[in-house]
Amino acid sequence: MKLTVRRAAAADLPTLLQIFDNARAFMRTHGNPHQWPDSYPGAARLAASLTTFFINQTSALEFTTQL
């Protein structure tokens, strides 16, 4: 199996929100219901994080490996 790791982009926002939803459900099921409320981080906060975190990043972060 091939695995590629790269920086997230704005187009990844729906997938990232789904990952957080899945993580919240997992944590609730396994006894950690309070770490991330339903509204956290939310689309606006996550989109802002993608923009502000990577705005000054010029180097590429990407690698591929075989698993």
N, C-alpha and C positions, 0 to 999 in steps of 0.2 A: 504494500500500500504506500502511496506517495503522500507526504504531508508537506504543505507549504504554509509558512508563517509569514504574515505581512502586517503592516500597520492597517488599522481600520480606516475606512473612508466614510463619508456621509452616506453613500449608497448602502452601506452595511447597517444602517440604523435599525431597520425592521428586524434583521437577524439578531442584532445585539439586544434589542428589547425582548425578543423571544428567549434568548439565553438567560437574561435576568428573570423572566417569568418562570422558566424551568428551574432556575437555582432557588427562587423563593419557594416554589412548591416542594422541592427536595428538602430544603431546610425545615419547612413546616412539618413534613412527614417524619423527619428525623430529630424532632425535639428542639428546633431552633426557630420559633415562629416570629421573633421580634427583630432580627438583625436588619432586614430590609422590608420596610412597609410597602404596601402595594404601589404607592406613589413614588418610590425611590428606585432608581435615580430619575426616572421619567424621561420622556423623549427630549424635552427642552434642555435639561441638564446634561444629558448624554451627548446631544448634538453640540452643545457649547464646549464640552470637554474635548470632543474630537477636534473642534476648530482651534481652541486655545492651546491645547497640548502640542499639536503638530504644526502650528502656524510658522514656527521658526525652524522646523526640522527640514533640512535639505538632503541629508544622507538617506539612502534607501535602507530599509530594514526588511529584508526578505531572504528567506533561505528555504531550500527544499531538501528533504531527506527521504530515504526509503525506510519504511518500517518493516 
